[in-house]
């Protein structure tokens, strides 16, 4: 897993055997990390790799002290299921 942070936007790269097999894209809007896309290559779907991307991105958001806006349906559902991340929601207060 690598993270490419370009200030106002960024991407997590999920690498398998040195090749990118998934990604999570975000942008920063008014100090909030808006997660708008998560994808895993079709041949690797169903192996929990999307969850790995989500977990890394949400753990980084916590470490960075930023709240998130899950525009990506996968991330929104992940946070709904993994309640320990609900405090990171921008509208959680």
GROMACS elastic network, one bead per residue, 0.5 to 0.9 nm:
[ bonds ]
;  ai    aj funct       b0    kb
    1    12     6  0.68482   500
    1    13     6  0.55912   500
    1    15     6  0.57626   500
    1    16     6  0.87240   500
    1    52     6  0.89957   500
    1    53     6  0.79826   500
    1    56     6  0.83514   500
    2    11     6  0.83528   500
    2    12     6  0.56885   500
    2    13     6  0.51558   500
    2    14     6  0.67588   500
    2    15     6  0.77550   500
    3    10     6  0.73327   500
    3    11     6  0.58637   500
    3    13     6  0.62157   500
    3    14     6  0.89607   500
    3    57     6  0.87448   500
    4     9     6  0.86384   500
    4    10     6  0.53568   500
    4    11     6  0.51745   500
    4    12     6  0.62090   500
    4    13     6  0.77314   500
    5     8     6  0.79712   500
    5     9     6  0.64223   500
    5    11     6  0.66396   500
    5    12     6  0.84850   500
    6     9     6  0.53756   500
    6    10     6  0.53844   500
    6    11     6  0.85053   500
    7    10     6  0.71785   500
    7    27     6  0.83959   500
    7    28     6  0.76303   500
    8    26     6  0.86027   500
    8    27     6  0.55738   500
    8    29     6  0.75151   500
    9    25     6  0.76487   500
    9    26     6  0.55610   500
    9    28     6  0.57194   500
    9    29     6  0.89878   500
    9    33     6  0.84708   500
    9    34     6  0.88937   500
   10    24     6  0.84182   500
   10    25     6  0.59365   500
   10    26     6  0.54193   500
   10    27     6  0.62095   500
   10    28     6  0.85146   500
   11    23     6  0.65861   500
   11    24     6  0.55095   500
   11    26     6  0.62569   500
   11    27     6  0.87180   500
   12    22     6  0.81679   500
   12    23     6  0.53282   500
   12    24     6  0.50341   500
   12    25     6  0.65352   500
   12    26     6  0.86282   500
   12    53     6  0.71571   500
   12    56     6  0.84854   500
   12    57     6  0.74054   500
   13    20     6  0.61552   500
   13    21     6  0.76806   500
   13    22     6  0.60759   500
   13    24     6  0.69507   500
   13    25     6  0.89791   500
   13    53     6  0.82018   500
   14    19     6  0.80812   500
   14    20     6  0.55449   500
   14    21     6  0.56814   500
   14    23     6  0.57843   500
   14    24     6  0.83992   500
   14    40     6  0.82961   500
   14    49     6  0.80252   500
   14    52     6  0.85529   500
   14    53     6  0.69863   500
   15    18     6  0.54653   500
   15    19     6  0.50924   500
   15    21     6  0.57062   500
   15    22     6  0.71240   500
   15    23     6  0.89499   500
   16    19     6  0.53142   500
   16    20     6  0.64010   500
   16    21     6  0.62495   500
   16    22     6  0.88414   500
   17    20     6  0.84695   500
   20    23     6  0.76598   500
   20    41     6  0.88541   500
   21    39     6  0.83872   500
   21    40     6  0.58777   500
   21    41     6  0.54196   500
   21    42     6  0.89576   500
   21    44     6  0.77503   500
   22    38     6  0.75203   500
   22    39     6  0.52950   500
   22    41     6  0.59786   500
   22    44     6  0.89310   500
   22    49     6  0.77665   500
   22    50     6  0.76303   500
   22    53     6  0.79813   500
   23    37     6  0.77972   500
   23    38     6  0.57094   500
   23    39     6  0.53879   500
   23    40     6  0.66275   500
   23    50     6  0.84369   500
   23    53     6  0.72309   500
   24    35     6  0.74032   500
   24    36     6  0.77987   500
   24    37     6  0.55153   500
   24    39     6  0.64932   500
   24    40     6  0.89353   500
   24    50     6  0.85739   500
   24    53     6  0.65755   500
   24    54     6  0.76601   500
   24    57     6  0.79151   500
   25    34     6  0.85555   500
   25    35     6  0.60534   500
   25    36     6  0.60477   500
   25    37     6  0.51330   500
   25    38     6  0.64996   500
   25    39     6  0.89796   500
   26    33     6  0.63846   500
   26    34     6  0.53172   500
   26    36     6  0.57290   500
   26    37     6  0.71234   500
   27    32     6  0.81933   500
   27    33     6  0.58466   500
   27    34     6  0.52778   500
   27    35     6  0.67335   500
   27    36     6  0.78180   500
   28    31     6  0.59782   500
   28    32     6  0.54680   500
   28    34     6  0.59874   500
   28    35     6  0.88128   500
   29    32     6  0.52195   500
   29    33     6  0.65617   500
   29    34     6  0.68153   500
   30    33     6  0.85413   500
   31    66     6  0.70279   500
   31    67     6  0.78749   500
   32    66     6  0.61035   500
   32    67     6  0.53751   500
   32    68     6  0.55718   500
   32    69     6  0.68160   500
   32    90     6  0.72470   500
   33    61     6  0.75661   500
   33    66     6  0.66515   500
   33    67     6  0.62073   500
   33    69     6  0.61466   500
   33    70     6  0.84211   500
   33    90     6  0.89549   500
   34    67     6  0.86582   500
   34    68     6  0.56758   500
   34    70     6  0.60312   500
   34    71     6  0.66430   500
   34    72     6  0.87246   500
   35    38     6  0.80473   500
   35    57     6  0.88660   500
   35    68     6  0.70281   500
   35    69     6  0.61424   500
   35    70     6  0.50577   500
   35    71     6  0.57513   500
   35    72     6  0.60592   500
   35    75     6  0.73738   500
   36    69     6  0.83502   500
   36    70     6  0.65266   500
   36    73     6  0.82653   500
   36    75     6  0.83690   500
   37    71     6  0.76304   500
   37    72     6  0.51864   500
   37    73     6  0.83333   500
   37    74     6  0.82288   500
   37    75     6  0.83421   500
   38    50     6  0.70216   500
   38    53     6  0.78023   500
   38    54     6  0.80780   500
   38    72     6  0.67577   500
   38    73     6  0.86971   500
   38    74     6  0.69102   500
   38    75     6  0.74987   500
   39    42     6  0.88666   500
   39    50     6  0.69111   500
   39    53     6  0.89947   500
   40    43     6  0.83201   500
   40    44     6  0.66062   500
   40    45     6  0.61789   500
   40    49     6  0.69849   500
   40    50     6  0.63233   500
   41    44     6  0.55959   500
   41    45     6  0.64709   500
   42    45     6  0.52465   500
   42    46     6  0.88642   500
   43    46     6  0.88792   500
   44    47     6  0.61923   500
   44    48     6  0.87211   500
   44    49     6  0.76435   500
   45    48     6  0.74423   500
   45    49     6  0.73369   500
   45    50     6  0.79901   500
   46    49     6  0.75627   500
   46    50     6  0.84299   500
   47    50     6  0.80523   500
   47    51     6  0.88977   500
   48    51     6  0.52362   500
   48    52     6  0.64294   500
   48    53     6  0.89448   500
   49    53     6  0.63331   500
   49    54     6  0.86119   500
   50    53     6  0.51049   500
   50    54     6  0.61995   500
   50    55     6  0.85942   500
   50    74     6  0.80722   500
   50    75     6  0.88280   500
   51    55     6  0.59468   500
   51    56     6  0.85094   500
   51    74     6  0.88165   500
   51    75     6  0.85396   500
   51    78     6  0.72901   500
   52    55     6  0.51789   500
   52    56     6  0.62225   500
   52    57     6  0.85978   500
   53    56     6  0.53578   500
   53    57     6  0.61843   500
   53    58     6  0.85760   500
   54    57     6  0.52064   500
   54    58     6  0.59972   500
   54    59     6  0.83881   500
   54    74     6  0.85078   500
   54    75     6  0.63849   500
   54    78     6  0.73344   500
   54    79     6  0.87192   500
   55    58     6  0.52214   500
   55    59     6  0.59111   500
   55    60     6  0.84182   500
   55    78     6  0.87530   500
   56    59     6  0.51602   500
   56    60     6  0.60722   500
   56    61     6  0.85909   500
   57    60     6  0.51237   500
   57    61     6  0.61963   500
   57    62     6  0.87535   500
   58    62     6  0.62832   500
   58    63     6  0.86062   500
   58    68     6  0.80692   500
   58    79     6  0.89552   500
   58    85     6  0.71324   500
   58    88     6  0.78587   500
   59    62     6  0.51336   500
   59    63     6  0.62070   500
   59    64     6  0.85455   500
   59    85     6  0.84507   500
   60    64     6  0.58850   500
   60    65     6  0.83767   500
   60    66     6  0.87677   500
   61    64     6  0.50051   500
   61    65     6  0.60014   500
   61    66     6  0.52722   500
   61    67     6  0.66977   500
   61    68     6  0.72920   500
   61    88     6  0.77277   500
   62    65     6  0.50736   500
   62    66     6  0.62678   500
   62    67     6  0.75533   500
   62    85     6  0.86575   500
   62    88     6  0.69783   500
   63    66     6  0.79333   500
   65    88     6  0.89165   500
   66    88     6  0.74536   500
   66    90     6  0.87158   500
   67    87     6  0.82148   500
   67    89     6  0.56531   500
   67    90     6  0.51186   500
   67    91     6  0.88009   500
   68    88     6  0.58135   500
   68    89     6  0.51233   500
   68    90     6  0.54931   500
   68    91     6  0.88503   500
   69    72     6  0.87409   500
   69    76     6  0.83923   500
   69    88     6  0.85544   500
   69    89     6  0.61355   500
   69    90     6  0.59500   500
   69    91     6  0.82151   500
   70    73     6  0.71118   500
   70    74     6  0.83289   500
   70    75     6  0.56607   500
   70    76     6  0.50979   500
   70    77     6  0.88677   500
   70    79     6  0.84812   500
   70    89     6  0.78183   500
   71    74     6  0.86603   500
   71    75     6  0.75175   500
   71    76     6  0.69812   500
   72    75     6  0.54189   500
   72    76     6  0.62991   500
   72    77     6  0.87616   500
   73    76     6  0.50109   500
   73    77     6  0.61158   500
   73    78     6  0.84888   500
   74    77     6  0.52432   500
   74    78     6  0.60853   500
   74    79     6  0.87026   500
   75    79     6  0.61834   500
   75    80     6  0.85148   500
   76    79     6  0.53390   500
   76    80     6  0.62625   500
   76    81     6  0.88486   500
   77    81     6  0.62481   500
   77    82     6  0.84725   500
   78    81     6  0.52371   500
   78    82     6  0.58607   500
   78    83     6  0.85231   500
   78    85     6  0.87467   500
   79    83     6  0.59761   500
   79    84     6  0.77893   500
   79    85     6  0.56708   500
   79    86     6  0.59295   500
   79    88     6  0.89314   500
   79    89     6  0.85453   500
   80    83     6  0.59153   500
   80    85     6  0.82332   500
   80    86     6  0.71062   500
   81    84     6  0.87990   500
   82    85     6  0.61677   500
   82    86     6  0.76289   500
   83    86     6  0.52349   500
   83    87     6  0.81566   500
   84    87     6  0.70732   500
   84    88     6  0.87272   500
   85    88     6  0.55720   500
   85    89     6  0.75713   500
   86    89     6  0.55531   500
   86    92     6  0.68429   500
   87    90     6  0.81351   500
   87    91     6  0.88731   500
   87    92     6  0.58836   500
   87    93     6  0.80143   500
   88    91     6  0.85750   500
   88    92     6  0.71327   500
   89    92     6  0.50609   500
   89    93     6  0.82606   500
   90    93     6  0.75099   500
